[in-house]
Amino acid sequence: MLGGYSRGRVDLTAIRRALERCLADHFAKAVNVAELRLLAGGASRKILGFDATVEGEAASRSLVARMGADPGRIRGSGVDEFALLGVAAEAGVCVPRVYCRSHIENTGESFYVMDRLPGDAIARKLLRDATYARTRARLPTELARSLARVHSMDPTDPRLASLGENGSDDEIARYRELLALAAPGHPMPTLALGARWLERHRPARKTRAVVHGDFRIGNVMFDESGLTGVLDWELAHVGDPMEDLGWLAVRAWRFGANDKPIGGLCSREEFWAHYEREGGLAIDPKIARYWEIFGNWKWAVICVMQAAGHRASGKRDVELATIGRRVADVELELLDLLEEADLAR
């Protein structure tokens, strides 16, 4: 069995055979998979790293397989990430190249294969290590560039049909429904207050665009030179592009560097200027701050959902349980933001 991977469901041999078959179909050549291992990270999906040697190639390729969500974990939107990454690459977003997708025969579990990007994704290293001083200086511009490219993607592209799978792009209604499913019988008054405020002050939407949905520090790869890739597209949907800018400013993604609201890297105003220069939409600060309030409310709901996933899984899951304990911290931030917004009015 593959250590730490859903013991009893999938064995190493089955995974290797499925990967070799998928890649052989893609390259039309024999492929040998070696050094298959579970990688750290992936709160909602397991990620497997491996080396693939294609017949006739001298060097092996360093690849990863992103697996379907584990039973018991609350799933994302059902977006077709494989297709989405292909379209994102065409738009100039910094993303890994995707190769193929398939499933494991004895379980039906799906996966897709992509390049393993160089670098790291650990936020505390980024914000504290001297090694990444140059990266910290470069990332605001590079993140703004990729985000502007995300928002330039055509939401009506047939390859992105899965983005409309939920039948609605009302994210407030969607997360209210998810909260009710995750915490039945629990009133959650602060989150109810936040939802009412968001509904009453909802800005008129001027643009419908592809929204990444989880664009933040912790979901991007970087090395000593800067950004190497944007990851974790499972919450992508069609909506207001300002949602991504508000989410990036959520306090949880500053990792203690609270004087720099955009991921612990820079001020809101600095990032907005980079985004506009890179071809993004014009920023209305009031609307951007509205979506920051939404982002904190959404994160609190997700924390509740992750705790529910821990309880429903039938096994101990320290990561999900730990995330679930953050609800109170986010509720406090949400109350502060609501008070600030009402005073400003």
KEFIMAR-145172 format. One record per residue (C-alpha): residue number from 1; x, y, z; residue in three letters. Coordinates in Angstrom, 1 decimal, decimal comma. Layout:
<sites>
<site num="NUM" xx="X" yy="Y" zz="Z" residu="Ala"/>
...
</sites>
This chain:
<sites>
<site num="1" xx="0,0" yy="0,0" zz="0,0" residu="Met"/>
<site num="2" xx="1,0" yy="3,6" zz="-0,5" residu="Leu"/>
<site num="3" xx="1,8" yy="5,0" zz="3,0" residu="Gly"/>
<site num="4" xx="-0,8" yy="7,5" zz="4,2" residu="Gly"/>
<site num="5" xx="-3,1" yy="7,0" zz="1,2" residu="Tyr"/>
<site num="6" xx="-6,6" yy="5,8" zz="2,0" residu="Ser"/>
<site num="7" xx="-5,4" yy="2,5" zz="3,4" residu="Arg"/>
<site num="8" xx="-7,3" yy="-0,5" zz="2,0" residu="Gly"/>
<site num="9" xx="-8,7" yy="1,2" zz="-1,1" residu="Arg"/>
<site num="10" xx="-5,9" yy="1,7" zz="-3,5" residu="Val"/>
<site num="11" xx="-2,6" yy="-0,1" zz="-3,8" residu="Asp"/>
<site num="12" xx="0,7" yy="1,2" zz="-5,3" residu="Leu"/>
<site num="13" xx="0,6" yy="-1,3" zz="-8,2" residu="Thr"/>
<site num="14" xx="-2,8" yy="-0,2" zz="-9,3" residu="Ala"/>
<site num="15" xx="-1,9" yy="3,5" zz="-9,3" residu="Ile"/>
<site num="16" xx="1,4" yy="2,9" zz="-11,2" residu="Arg"/>
<site num="17" xx="-0,4" yy="0,8" zz="-13,9" residu="Arg"/>
<site num="18" xx="-3,1" yy="3,5" zz="-14,3" residu="Ala"/>
<site num="19" xx="-0,5" yy="6,2" zz="-14,7" residu="Leu"/>
<site num="20" xx="1,6" yy="4,3" zz="-17,1" residu="Glu"/>
<site num="21" xx="-1,5" yy="3,5" zz="-19,2" residu="Arg"/>
<site num="22" xx="-2,7" yy="7,1" zz="-19,3" residu="Cys"/>
<site num="23" xx="0,7" yy="8,5" zz="-20,2" residu="Leu"/>
<site num="24" xx="1,4" yy="5,8" zz="-22,8" residu="Ala"/>
<site num="25" xx="-1,9" yy="6,8" zz="-24,5" residu="Asp"/>
<site num="26" xx="-0,8" yy="10,5" zz="-24,4" residu="His"/>
<site num="27" xx="2,7" yy="10,0" zz="-25,8" residu="Phe"/>
<site num="28" xx="1,9" yy="7,0" zz="-28,0" residu="Ala"/>
<site num="29" xx="5,0" yy="5,4" zz="-26,5" residu="Lys"/>
<site num="30" xx="5,7" yy="3,1" zz="-23,6" residu="Ala"/>
<site num="31" xx="6,1" yy="4,9" zz="-20,3" residu="Val"/>
<site num="32" xx="7,8" yy="3,7" zz="-17,0" residu="Asn"/>
<site num="33" xx="6,6" yy="5,2" zz="-13,7" residu="Val"/>
<site num="34" xx="9,0" yy="5,1" zz="-10,8" residu="Ala"/>
<site num="35" xx="9,5" yy="6,7" zz="-7,4" residu="Glu"/>
<site num="36" xx="5,7" yy="7,0" zz="-6,8" residu="Leu"/>
<site num="37" xx="5,1" yy="8,8" zz="-3,5" residu="Arg"/>
<site num="38" xx="2,5" yy="10,9" zz="-1,6" residu="Leu"/>
<site num="39" xx="3,4" yy="14,6" zz="-1,5" residu="Leu"/>
<site num="40" xx="2,7" yy="16,9" zz="1,4" residu="Ala"/>
<site num="41" xx="-0,3" yy="19,2" zz="1,2" residu="Gly"/>
<site num="42" xx="-3,7" yy="18,8" zz="-0,5" residu="Gly"/>
<site num="43" xx="-6,3" yy="19,3" zz="2,2" residu="Ala"/>
<site num="44" xx="-9,1" yy="18,2" zz="-0,2" residu="Ser"/>
<site num="45" xx="-7,3" yy="15,9" zz="-2,6" residu="Arg"/>
<site num="46" xx="-4,2" yy="13,6" zz="-2,5" residu="Lys"/>
<site num="47" xx="-1,3" yy="14,6" zz="-4,7" residu="Ile"/>
<site num="48" xx="1,2" yy="11,9" zz="-5,8" residu="Leu"/>
<site num="49" xx="4,6" yy="12,7" zz="-7,2" residu="Gly"/>
<site num="50" xx="6,5" yy="10,4" zz="-9,5" residu="Phe"/>
<site num="51" xx="9,1" yy="10,1" zz="-12,2" residu="Asp"/>
<site num="52" xx="8,1" yy="9,1" zz="-15,7" residu="Ala"/>
<site num="53" xx="10,5" yy="7,9" zz="-18,4" residu="Thr"/>
<site num="54" xx="9,1" yy="8,0" zz="-21,9" residu="Val"/>
<site num="55" xx="10,5" yy="5,4" zz="-24,4" residu="Glu"/>
<site num="56" xx="13,2" yy="7,1" zz="-26,4" residu="Gly"/>
<site num="57" xx="13,8" yy="10,0" zz="-24,0" residu="Glu"/>
<site num="58" xx="17,1" yy="10,1" zz="-22,1" residu="Ala"/>
<site num="59" xx="15,8" yy="12,0" zz="-19,1" residu="Ala"/>
<site num="60" xx="12,8" yy="11,2" zz="-16,9" residu="Ser"/>
<site num="61" xx="10,0" yy="13,7" zz="-16,4" residu="Arg"/>
<site num="62" xx="9,0" yy="14,9" zz="-12,9" residu="Ser"/>
<site num="63" xx="5,2" yy="14,7" zz="-12,7" residu="Leu"/>
<site num="64" xx="2,3" yy="14,8" zz="-10,3" residu="Val"/>
<site num="65" xx="-1,1" yy="13,1" zz="-10,3" residu="Ala"/>
<site num="66" xx="-3,9" yy="15,0" zz="-8,6" residu="Arg"/>
<site num="67" xx="-6,5" yy="12,5" zz="-7,4" residu="Met"/>
<site num="68" xx="-10,2" yy="12,7" zz="-6,9" residu="Gly"/>
<site num="69" xx="-11,4" yy="13,9" zz="-3,5" residu="Ala"/>
<site num="70" xx="-11,5" yy="11,3" zz="-0,6" residu="Asp"/>
<site num="71" xx="-14,8" yy="10,1" zz="0,6" residu="Pro"/>
<site num="72" xx="-15,8" yy="12,0" zz="3,8" residu="Gly"/>
<site num="73" xx="-14,2" yy="15,2" zz="2,7" residu="Arg"/>
<site num="74" xx="-16,4" yy="18,1" zz="1,5" residu="Ile"/>
<site num="75" xx="-15,8" yy="18,5" zz="-2,2" residu="Arg"/>
<site num="76" xx="-15,3" yy="21,6" zz="-4,3" residu="Gly"/>
<site num="77" xx="-17,5" yy="22,7" zz="-7,1" residu="Ser"/>
<site num="78" xx="-16,9" yy="19,8" zz="-9,4" residu="Gly"/>
<site num="79" xx="-15,0" yy="22,0" zz="-11,8" residu="Val"/>
<site num="80" xx="-13,1" yy="20,2" zz="-14,6" residu="Asp"/>
<site num="81" xx="-9,6" yy="21,3" zz="-13,5" residu="Glu"/>
<site num="82" xx="-7,9" yy="19,5" zz="-16,3" residu="Phe"/>
<site num="83" xx="-9,7" yy="21,5" zz="-19,0" residu="Ala"/>
<site num="84" xx="-9,4" yy="24,7" zz="-17,0" residu="Leu"/>
<site num="85" xx="-5,7" yy="24,5" zz="-16,6" residu="Leu"/>
<site num="86" xx="-5,3" yy="24,0" zz="-20,4" residu="Gly"/>
<site num="87" xx="-7,4" yy="27,1" zz="-21,1" residu="Val"/>
<site num="88" xx="-5,5" yy="29,1" zz="-18,4" residu="Ala"/>
<site num="89" xx="-2,2" yy="28,2" zz="-20,0" residu="Ala"/>
<site num="90" xx="-3,4" yy="29,5" zz="-23,3" residu="Glu"/>
<site num="91" xx="-4,4" yy="32,8" zz="-21,6" residu="Ala"/>
<site num="92" xx="-0,9" yy="33,3" zz="-20,2" residu="Gly"/>
<site num="93" xx="-1,6" yy="32,3" zz="-16,6" residu="Val"/>
<site num="94" xx="1,4" yy="30,7" zz="-14,9" residu="Cys"/>
<site num="95" xx="0,2" yy="27,1" zz="-14,5" residu="Val"/>
<site num="96" xx="1,7" yy="23,6" zz="-14,8" residu="Pro"/>
<site num="97" xx="1,3" yy="21,8" zz="-18,1" residu="Arg"/>
<site num="98" xx="-1,3" yy="19,1" zz="-18,1" residu="Val"/>
<site num="99" xx="-0,9" yy="15,8" zz="-19,9" residu="Tyr"/>
<site num="100" xx="-3,7" yy="13,3" zz="-19,5" residu="Cys"/>
<site num="101" xx="-6,5" yy="12,1" zz="-17,3" residu="Arg"/>
<site num="102" xx="-8,0" yy="8,7" zz="-16,5" residu="Ser"/>
<site num="103" xx="-9,1" yy="6,6" zz="-13,5" residu="His"/>
<site num="104" xx="-7,9" yy="3,6" zz="-11,5" residu="Ile"/>
<site num="105" xx="-9,6" yy="0,5" zz="-12,7" residu="Glu"/>
<site num="106" xx="-10,4" yy="-1,3" zz="-9,4" residu="Asn"/>
<site num="107" xx="-11,8" yy="1,8" zz="-7,7" residu="Thr"/>
<site num="108" xx="-12,9" yy="4,2" zz="-10,5" residu="Gly"/>
<site num="109" xx="-11,0" yy="7,0" zz="-8,7" residu="Glu"/>
<site num="110" xx="-10,2" yy="9,7" zz="-11,2" residu="Ser"/>
<site num="111" xx="-6,9" yy="11,6" zz="-11,6" residu="Phe"/>
<site num="112" xx="-5,1" yy="13,9" zz="-14,0" residu="Tyr"/>
<site num="113" xx="-1,3" yy="14,3" zz="-14,6" residu="Val"/>
<site num="114" xx="0,6" yy="17,5" zz="-14,8" residu="Met"/>
<site num="115" xx="4,2" yy="18,8" zz="-14,5" residu="Asp"/>
<site num="116" xx="5,6" yy="19,0" zz="-11,0" residu="Arg"/>
<site num="117" xx="6,6" yy="22,6" zz="-10,6" residu="Leu"/>
<site num="118" xx="9,9" yy="23,7" zz="-9,1" residu="Pro"/>
<site num="119" xx="10,0" yy="25,5" zz="-5,9" residu="Gly"/>
<site num="120" xx="7,9" yy="25,6" zz="-2,7" residu="Asp"/>
<site num="121" xx="4,4" yy="26,6" zz="-1,6" residu="Ala"/>
<site num="122" xx="4,9" yy="27,1" zz="2,1" residu="Ile"/>
<site num="123" xx="3,8" yy="30,6" zz="3,0" residu="Ala"/>
<site num="124" xx="5,9" yy="30,9" zz="6,2" residu="Arg"/>
<site num="125" xx="9,1" yy="30,2" zz="4,2" residu="Lys"/>
<site num="126" xx="8,1" yy="32,8" zz="1,6" residu="Leu"/>
<site num="127" xx="7,4" yy="35,5" zz="4,2" residu="Leu"/>
<site num="128" xx="10,3" yy="34,8" zz="6,6" residu="Arg"/>
<site num="129" xx="13,3" yy="33,2" zz="4,8" residu="Asp"/>
<site num="130" xx="16,1" yy="35,4" zz="3,6" residu="Ala"/>
<site num="131" xx="16,4" yy="33,1" zz="0,6" residu="Thr"/>
<site num="132" xx="13,1" yy="34,5" zz="-0,7" residu="Tyr"/>
<site num="133" xx="13,7" yy="38,2" zz="-0,3" residu="Ala"/>
<site num="134" xx="13,8" yy="38,7" zz="-4,1" residu="Arg"/>
<site num="135" xx="10,7" yy="36,6" zz="-4,5" residu="Thr"/>
<site num="136" xx="8,8" yy="38,7" zz="-2,0" residu="Arg"/>
<site num="137" xx="9,6" yy="41,8" zz="-4,0" residu="Ala"/>
<site num="138" xx="8,6" yy="40,2" zz="-7,4" residu="Arg"/>
<site num="139" xx="5,5" yy="38,3" zz="-6,4" residu="Leu"/>
<site num="140" xx="3,0" yy="41,2" zz="-6,2" residu="Pro"/>
<site num="141" xx="3,6" yy="42,1" zz="-9,8" residu="Thr"/>
<site num="142" xx="3,7" yy="38,4" zz="-10,9" residu="Glu"/>
<site num="143" xx="0,6" yy="37,5" zz="-9,0" residu="Leu"/>
<site num="144" xx="-1,3" yy="40,5" zz="-10,4" residu="Ala"/>
<site num="145" xx="-0,2" yy="39,5" zz="-13,9" residu="Arg"/>
<site num="146" xx="-1,5" yy="35,9" zz="-13,6" residu="Ser"/>
<site num="147" xx="-4,8" yy="37,1" zz="-11,9" residu="Leu"/>
<site num="148" xx="-5,4" yy="39,6" zz="-14,7" residu="Ala"/>
<site num="149" xx="-4,9" yy="36,7" zz="-17,2" residu="Arg"/>
<site num="150" xx="-7,4" yy="34,6" zz="-15,3" residu="Val"/>
<site num="151" xx="-10,0" yy="37,3" zz="-15,6" residu="His"/>
<site num="152" xx="-9,3" yy="37,6" zz="-19,3" residu="Ser"/>
<site num="153" xx="-10,4" yy="34,0" zz="-19,9" residu="Met"/>
<site num="154" xx="-13,7" yy="33,7" zz="-21,8" residu="Asp"/>
<site num="155" xx="-16,3" yy="32,2" zz="-19,4" residu="Pro"/>
<site num="156" xx="-18,4" yy="31,1" zz="-22,4" residu="Thr"/>
<site num="157" xx="-15,6" yy="28,9" zz="-23,8" residu="Asp"/>
<site num="158" xx="-17,2" yy="25,4" zz="-24,2" residu="Pro"/>
<site num="159" xx="-14,2" yy="23,8" zz="-22,5" residu="Arg"/>
<site num="160" xx="-15,2" yy="25,7" zz="-19,3" residu="Leu"/>
<site num="161" xx="-18,7" yy="24,4" zz="-19,2" residu="Ala"/>
<site num="162" xx="-18,1" yy="22,8" zz="-15,8" residu="Ser"/>
<site num="163" xx="-17,8" yy="26,3" zz="-14,3" residu="Leu"/>
<site num="164" xx="-21,6" yy="26,7" zz="-14,6" residu="Gly"/>
<site num="165" xx="-22,3" yy="23,3" zz="-13,3" residu="Glu"/>
<site num="166" xx="-24,0" yy="24,6" zz="-10,1" residu="Asn"/>
<site num="167" xx="-26,6" yy="26,4" zz="-12,2" residu="Gly"/>
<site num="168" xx="-26,0" yy="29,7" zz="-10,4" residu="Ser"/>
<site num="169" xx="-23,1" yy="32,1" zz="-9,9" residu="Asp"/>
<site num="170" xx="-24,5" yy="33,5" zz="-6,6" residu="Asp"/>
<site num="171" xx="-21,7" yy="32,6" zz="-4,2" residu="Glu"/>
<site num="172" xx="-23,5" yy="34,0" zz="-1,2" residu="Ile"/>
<site num="173" xx="-26,4" yy="31,6" zz="-1,7" residu="Ala"/>
<site num="174" xx="-24,0" yy="28,8" zz="-2,5" residu="Arg"/>
<site num="175" xx="-22,1" yy="29,1" zz="0,8" residu="Tyr"/>
<site num="176" xx="-25,2" yy="29,7" zz="2,8" residu="Arg"/>
<site num="177" xx="-26,4" yy="26,3" zz="1,5" residu="Glu"/>
<site num="178" xx="-23,1" yy="24,6" zz="2,3" residu="Leu"/>
<site num="179" xx="-23,1" yy="26,1" zz="5,8" residu="Leu"/>
<site num="180" xx="-26,6" yy="24,7" zz="6,4" residu="Ala"/>
<site num="181" xx="-25,4" yy="21,3" zz="5,3" residu="Leu"/>
<site num="182" xx="-22,2" yy="21,4" zz="7,3" residu="Ala"/>
<site num="183" xx="-23,8" yy="22,7" zz="10,6" residu="Ala"/>
<site num="184" xx="-27,4" yy="21,6" zz="10,7" residu="Pro"/>
<site num="185" xx="-29,2" yy="22,8" zz="13,8" residu="Gly"/>
<site num="186" xx="-26,4" yy="25,3" zz="14,7" residu="His"/>
<site num="187" xx="-27,5" yy="28,9" zz="14,3" residu="Pro"/>
<site num="188" xx="-24,0" yy="30,4" zz="13,8" residu="Met"/>
<site num="189" xx="-25,2" yy="34,0" zz="14,5" residu="Pro"/>
<site num="190" xx="-22,0" yy="35,8" zz="13,4" residu="Thr"/>
<site num="191" xx="-22,1" yy="34,0" zz="10,0" residu="Leu"/>
<site num="192" xx="-25,8" yy="34,7" zz="9,7" residu="Ala"/>
<site num="193" xx="-25,1" yy="38,4" zz="10,3" residu="Leu"/>
<site num="194" xx="-22,3" yy="38,4" zz="7,8" residu="Gly"/>
<site num="195" xx="-24,6" yy="36,8" zz="5,1" residu="Ala"/>
<site num="196" xx="-27,4" yy="39,4" zz="5,7" residu="Arg"/>
<site num="197" xx="-24,9" yy="42,2" zz="5,4" residu="Trp"/>
<site num="198" xx="-23,4" yy="40,8" zz="2,2" residu="Leu"/>
<site num="199" xx="-26,8" yy="40,4" zz="0,6" residu="Glu"/>
<site num="200" xx="-28,0" yy="43,9" zz="1,6" residu="Arg"/>
<site num="201" xx="-24,8" yy="45,6" zz="0,3" residu="His"/>
<site num="202" xx="-24,1" yy="43,5" zz="-2,7" residu="Arg"/>
<site num="203" xx="-22,6" yy="45,7" zz="-5,5" residu="Pro"/>
<site num="204" xx="-24,1" yy="45,7" zz="-9,0" residu="Ala"/>
<site num="205" xx="-22,0" yy="43,3" zz="-11,1" residu="Arg"/>
<site num="206" xx="-20,5" yy="45,0" zz="-14,1" residu="Lys"/>
<site num="207" xx="-18,5" yy="42,0" zz="-15,4" residu="Thr"/>
<site num="208" xx="-18,9" yy="38,3" zz="-15,5" residu="Arg"/>
<site num="209" xx="-15,5" yy="36,6" zz="-15,6" residu="Ala"/>
<site num="210" xx="-13,7" yy="33,4" zz="-14,7" residu="Val"/>
<site num="211" xx="-12,9" yy="33,6" zz="-11,0" residu="Val"/>
<site num="212" xx="-10,2" yy="31,3" zz="-9,6" residu="His"/>
<site num="213" xx="-12,0" yy="31,2" zz="-6,2" residu="Gly"/>
<site num="214" xx="-8,9" yy="30,3" zz="-4,1" residu="Asp"/>
<site num="215" xx="-6,2" yy="32,6" zz="-5,4" residu="Phe"/>
<site num="216" xx="-3,9" yy="33,2" zz="-2,4" residu="Arg"/>
<site num="217" xx="-0,6" yy="32,7" zz="-0,8" residu="Ile"/>
<site num="218" xx="-0,4" yy="29,0" zz="0,0" residu="Gly"/>
<site num="219" xx="-1,9" yy="28,0" zz="-3,4" residu="Asn"/>
<site num="220" xx="1,0" yy="29,3" zz="-5,5" residu="Val"/>
<site num="221" xx="4,4" yy="27,8" zz="-6,1" residu="Met"/>
<site num="222" xx="7,5" yy="30,0" zz="-6,0" residu="Phe"/>
<site num="223" xx="11,3" yy="29,7" zz="-6,0" residu="Asp"/>
<site num="224" xx="14,2" yy="32,1" zz="-5,5" residu="Glu"/>
<site num="225" xx="13,3" yy="34,0" zz="-8,7" residu="Ser"/>
<site num="226" xx="9,6" yy="34,4" zz="-8,2" residu="Gly"/>
<site num="227" xx="6,3" yy="32,7" zz="-9,2" residu="Leu"/>
<site num="228" xx="6,4" yy="29,3" zz="-10,7" residu="Thr"/>
<site num="229" xx="2,8" yy="28,4" zz="-10,8" residu="Gly"/>
<site num="230" xx="-0,8" yy="29,0" zz="-9,7" residu="Val"/>
<site num="231" xx="-2,5" yy="25,9" zz="-8,2" residu="Leu"/>
<site num="232" xx="-5,7" yy="24,6" zz="-6,7" residu="Asp"/>
<site num="233" xx="-8,5" yy="25,6" zz="-9,1" residu="Trp"/>
<site num="234" xx="-11,2" yy="23,4" zz="-7,6" residu="Glu"/>
<site num="235" xx="-13,3" yy="26,4" zz="-6,4" residu="Leu"/>
<site num="236" xx="-13,2" yy="28,2" zz="-9,8" residu="Ala"/>
<site num="237" xx="-16,5" yy="29,5" zz="-11,1" residu="His"/>
<site num="238" xx="-18,1" yy="32,3" zz="-13,1" residu="Val"/>
<site num="239" xx="-18,7" yy="35,5" zz="-11,1" residu="Gly"/>
<site num="240" xx="-17,4" yy="38,9" zz="-10,2" residu="Asp"/>
<site num="241" xx="-13,6" yy="39,1" zz="-10,7" residu="Pro"/>
<site num="242" xx="-13,3" yy="41,4" zz="-7,7" residu="Met"/>
<site num="243" xx="-14,0" yy="38,3" zz="-5,6" residu="Glu"/>
<site num="244" xx="-10,5" yy="37,1" zz="-6,2" residu="Asp"/>
<site num="245" xx="-9,0" yy="40,4" zz="-5,1" residu="Leu"/>
<site num="246" xx="-11,0" yy="40,3" zz="-1,9" residu="Gly"/>
<site num="247" xx="-10,0" yy="36,7" zz="-1,2" residu="Trp"/>
<site num="248" xx="-6,3" yy="37,4" zz="-1,6" residu="Leu"/>
<site num="249" xx="-6,6" yy="40,1" zz="1,1" residu="Ala"/>
<site num="250" xx="-8,2" yy="37,8" zz="3,7" residu="Val"/>
<site num="251" xx="-6,3" yy="38,0" zz="7,0" residu="Arg"/>
<site num="252" xx="-5,7" yy="34,2" zz="7,2" residu="Ala"/>
<site num="253" xx="-3,4" yy="34,4" zz="4,1" residu="Trp"/>
<site num="254" xx="-1,1" yy="37,0" zz="5,7" residu="Arg"/>
<site num="255" xx="0,4" yy="34,5" zz="8,1" residu="Phe"/>
<site num="256" xx="1,2" yy="37,1" zz="10,7" residu="Gly"/>
<site num="257" xx="2,4" yy="39,9" zz="8,4" residu="Ala"/>
<site num="258" xx="-0,8" yy="41,9" zz="9,0" residu="Asn"/>
<site num="259" xx="0,7" yy="45,2" zz="8,0" residu="Asp"/>
<site num="260" xx="0,7" yy="43,9" zz="4,4" residu="Lys"/>
<site num="261" xx="-2,8" yy="42,9" zz="3,7" residu="Pro"/>
<site num="262" xx="-2,1" yy="41,2" zz="0,3" residu="Ile"/>
<site num="263" xx="-0,7" yy="37,9" zz="1,4" residu="Gly"/>
<site num="264" xx="1,8" yy="39,5" zz="3,8" residu="Gly"/>
<site num="265" xx="3,6" yy="41,0" zz="0,7" residu="Leu"/>
<site num="266" xx="2,2" yy="44,4" zz="0,1" residu="Cys"/>
<site num="267" xx="-0,7" yy="46,9" zz="0,6" residu="Ser"/>
<site num="268" xx="-4,0" yy="46,6" zz="-1,1" residu="Arg"/>
<site num="269" xx="-3,4" yy="49,8" zz="-3,1" residu="Glu"/>
<site num="270" xx="0,0" yy="48,6" zz="-4,4" residu="Glu"/>
<site num="271" xx="-1,5" yy="45,3" zz="-5,6" residu="Phe"/>
<site num="272" xx="-4,5" yy="47,0" zz="-7,2" residu="Trp"/>
<site num="273" xx="-2,1" yy="49,2" zz="-9,1" residu="Ala"/>
<site num="274" xx="-0,1" yy="46,2" zz="-10,3" residu="His"/>
<site num="275" xx="-3,3" yy="44,4" zz="-11,4" residu="Tyr"/>
<site num="276" xx="-4,5" yy="47,4" zz="-13,4" residu="Glu"/>
<site num="277" xx="-1,2" yy="47,8" zz="-15,1" residu="Arg"/>
<site num="278" xx="-1,1" yy="44,2" zz="-16,1" residu="Glu"/>
<site num="279" xx="-4,4" yy="44,5" zz="-17,9" residu="Gly"/>
<site num="280" xx="-6,8" yy="43,8" zz="-15,1" residu="Gly"/>
<site num="281" xx="-10,1" yy="45,6" zz="-14,6" residu="Leu"/>
<site num="282" xx="-10,3" yy="49,0" zz="-13,0" residu="Ala"/>
<site num="283" xx="-10,6" yy="48,7" zz="-9,2" residu="Ile"/>
<site num="284" xx="-13,3" yy="50,3" zz="-7,1" residu="Asp"/>
<site num="285" xx="-11,8" yy="50,2" zz="-3,6" residu="Pro"/>
<site num="286" xx="-15,3" yy="50,0" zz="-2,0" residu="Lys"/>
<site num="287" xx="-16,2" yy="47,0" zz="-4,1" residu="Ile"/>
<site num="288" xx="-12,8" yy="45,4" zz="-3,5" residu="Ala"/>
<site num="289" xx="-13,3" yy="45,8" zz="0,3" residu="Arg"/>
<site num="290" xx="-16,8" yy="44,3" zz="0,0" residu="Tyr"/>
<site num="291" xx="-15,3" yy="41,2" zz="-1,5" residu="Trp"/>
<site num="292" xx="-12,7" yy="41,1" zz="1,3" residu="Glu"/>
<site num="293" xx="-15,6" yy="40,9" zz="3,8" residu="Ile"/>
<site num="294" xx="-17,1" yy="38,2" zz="1,6" residu="Phe"/>
<site num="295" xx="-13,8" yy="36,4" zz="1,6" residu="Gly"/>
<site num="296" xx="-13,5" yy="36,3" zz="5,4" residu="Asn"/>
<site num="297" xx="-17,2" yy="35,1" zz="5,6" residu="Trp"/>
<site num="298" xx="-16,5" yy="32,4" zz="3,0" residu="Lys"/>
<site num="299" xx="-13,4" yy="31,3" zz="4,8" residu="Trp"/>
<site num="300" xx="-15,3" yy="30,9" zz="8,1" residu="Ala"/>
<site num="301" xx="-17,9" yy="28,8" zz="6,3" residu="Val"/>
<site num="302" xx="-15,2" yy="26,6" zz="4,8" residu="Ile"/>
<site num="303" xx="-13,7" yy="26,2" zz="8,3" residu="Cys"/>
<site num="304" xx="-17,1" yy="24,9" zz="9,5" residu="Val"/>
<site num="305" xx="-17,2" yy="22,6" zz="6,4" residu="Met"/>
<site num="306" xx="-13,7" yy="21,2" zz="7,1" residu="Gln"/>
<site num="307" xx="-14,7" yy="20,4" zz="10,7" residu="Ala"/>
<site num="308" xx="-17,8" yy="18,6" zz="9,3" residu="Ala"/>
<site num="309" xx="-15,6" yy="16,7" zz="6,9" residu="Gly"/>
<site num="310" xx="-13,4" yy="15,6" zz="9,9" residu="His"/>
<site num="311" xx="-16,5" yy="14,4" zz="11,8" residu="Arg"/>
<site num="312" xx="-18,0" yy="12,6" zz="8,8" residu="Ala"/>
<site num="313" xx="-14,9" yy="10,8" zz="7,7" residu="Ser"/>
<site num="314" xx="-15,0" yy="8,1" zz="10,3" residu="Gly"/>
<site num="315" xx="-11,3" yy="8,6" zz="10,9" residu="Lys"/>
<site num="316" xx="-9,0" yy="11,0" zz="12,6" residu="Arg"/>
<site num="317" xx="-8,0" yy="13,9" zz="10,3" residu="Asp"/>
<site num="318" xx="-5,8" yy="16,4" zz="12,2" residu="Val"/>
<site num="319" xx="-5,6" yy="18,9" zz="9,3" residu="Glu"/>
<site num="320" xx="-9,4" yy="19,2" zz="8,9" residu="Leu"/>
<site num="321" xx="-10,0" yy="19,3" zz="12,6" residu="Ala"/>
<site num="322" xx="-7,4" yy="22,0" zz="13,0" residu="Thr"/>
<site num="323" xx="-8,9" yy="24,1" zz="10,3" residu="Ile"/>
<site num="324" xx="-12,3" yy="23,7" zz="11,9" residu="Gly"/>
<site num="325" xx="-11,0" yy="25,3" zz="15,1" residu="Arg"/>
<site num="326" xx="-10,2" yy="28,6" zz="13,3" residu="Arg"/>
<site num="327" xx="-13,9" yy="29,6" zz="13,0" residu="Val"/>
<site num="328" xx="-13,9" yy="31,8" zz="16,0" residu="Ala"/>
<site num="329" xx="-10,8" yy="33,8" zz="14,8" residu="Asp"/>
<site num="330" xx="-12,4" yy="34,4" zz="11,5" residu="Val"/>
<site num="331" xx="-15,7" yy="35,4" zz="13,1" residu="Glu"/>
<site num="332" xx="-13,8" yy="38,1" zz="15,1" residu="Leu"/>
<site num="333" xx="-12,1" yy="39,4" zz="11,9" residu="Glu"/>
<site num="334" xx="-15,5" yy="39,5" zz="10,2" residu="Leu"/>
<site num="335" xx="-17,1" yy="41,5" zz="13,0" residu="Leu"/>
<site num="336" xx="-14,3" yy="44,0" zz="12,9" residu="Asp"/>
<site num="337" xx="-14,6" yy="44,4" zz="9,1" residu="Leu"/>
<site num="338" xx="-18,4" yy="44,8" zz="9,3" residu="Leu"/>
<site num="339" xx="-18,0" yy="47,5" zz="12,0" residu="Glu"/>
<site num="340" xx="-15,4" yy="49,3" zz="9,9" residu="Glu"/>
<site num="341" xx="-17,6" yy="49,2" zz="6,8" residu="Ala"/>
<site num="342" xx="-20,6" yy="50,5" zz="8,6" residu="Asp"/>
<site num="343" xx="-18,7" yy="53,3" zz="10,2" residu="Leu"/>
<site num="344" xx="-17,3" yy="54,3" zz="6,7" residu="Ala"/>
<site num="345" xx="-20,9" yy="54,6" zz="5,5" residu="Arg"/>
</sites>
